[in-house]
Amino acid sequence: MDVLLVKPRGFCAGVDRAVEIVELALKKYAPPIYVRREIVHNATVVNSFKERGVIFVNELEEVPDGQLVVFSAHGISPAVREEAERRRLRTIDATCPLVTKVHTEVHRFVGEGNTIALIGHAGHDEVEGTMGESPQNIVLVTCVEDVEKLEVPDPEKLTYLTQTTLSVDETIDIVKALKQKFPKLKAPPKDDICYATQNRQNAMKELVKEADIVLVVGAENSSNAQRLREVAEKHGARSYLIPNARAIKNEWLEGAKCVGITSGASAPEVLVEEVVEKLKARGAGNVRELEVMQEHVRFPLPLEVREVATVA
């Protein structure tokens, strides 16, 4: 049994930035530091910060007045921001700049009188934040079937935007359905699905050409990790989403000639390394990498922690 590690995988620039923001906040400010929701969707990352005095909360009402709170990479609604200001909380915004871009597009298109069809997954933190920008002007579309039932005030004033971590192929199908029903549909000036999501899905399509089983390292609530598993299965490989090496089952590996490994954009590389060691212990032989493309994207840090990064 061979092991094939695909690149790119793991942390994207937005996750790197969010994790670094919390790291630098710990250096600059004394604990406790509060984070609204998971800073990124990965229990290993979250638990490591908990051990160092970071307190994760679901809502701002759990944060004492005047304390420091970091907003997660997935973005927040204006209502959350207003509540923080009202309660005089000190804040650092770790929202991924690509998510912020979608929020900016909401204001632009709504300002032009458009209704927005937001393609995304109900209940996801990013979707909740985006819809909160203008809830009366945004309708959520989760699948092609939703398009069939969709009614808008003016069919000629409809724009679509997307969650940044969707399946590229699935999104294309939904957009096609929207265009068929609403011929005047407007598109964002640039694709909203982030570069890292696209790159990892493209890399997966290359990985499954050689791997008959794919292990995707990531959390159940990680949208991009779930989409990677779906892409693998769609292209003919058995695929399993695992939070860590302990989740691997012996029966999955029976008869496998090549096990492919990737990881979601919120999964630290140490989890991948542990999976490789587990497979070696179970008799895996040749371990090699398949580099499909390189990534060199880096986002600037917020002013609140930039000086700490410079000193470091």
Summary of the structure (lengths in Angstrom):
residues: 312
radius of gyration: 20.6
end to end distance: 43.2
largest distance: 61.4
contacts: 1080
relative contact order: 0.19
helix: 43%
strand: 19%
